[in-house]
Amino acid sequence: MANRQRTEGQARRDFINLCCYIALGLAALLIFINNVLPLIGVEISGKLPSVLNLIKDIALLLGIAFGGWRFAHAHGKTWVIIYWVAIALYVASAICGLF
């Protein structure tokens, strides 16, 4: 039997898939915490929802950043500049949303 080796591209795709999975799970949990629980009279306060939201935002950023980079890099300098501005705005808004 041949020994299959994992390529760098496969490892990157697995990481991206994991980040997307974490973002999806945390988004579902946060929607439940923020929208469903208050309807039944349960309020969750404190830093936990904010920290979970930041983790979700970071996982989402990592999940979409690689695909966005491939697209921007293939379409020229203007698209790359727009990409970096969008990444900077996303990071700034995710961090400012924590406070």
Sequence and secondary structure as in RCSB ss.txt:
>XXXX:A:sequence
MANRQRTEGQARRDFINLCCYIALGLAALLIFINNVLPLIGVEISGKLPSVLNLIKDIALLLGIAFGGWRFAHAH
GKTWVIIYWVAIALYVASAICGLF
>XXXX:A:secstr
       HHHHHHHHHHHHHHHHHHHHHHHHIIIIIGGGGT    SSHHHHHHHHHHHHHHHHHHHHHHHHHHHH
 HHHHHHHHHHHHHHHHHHHHTT 
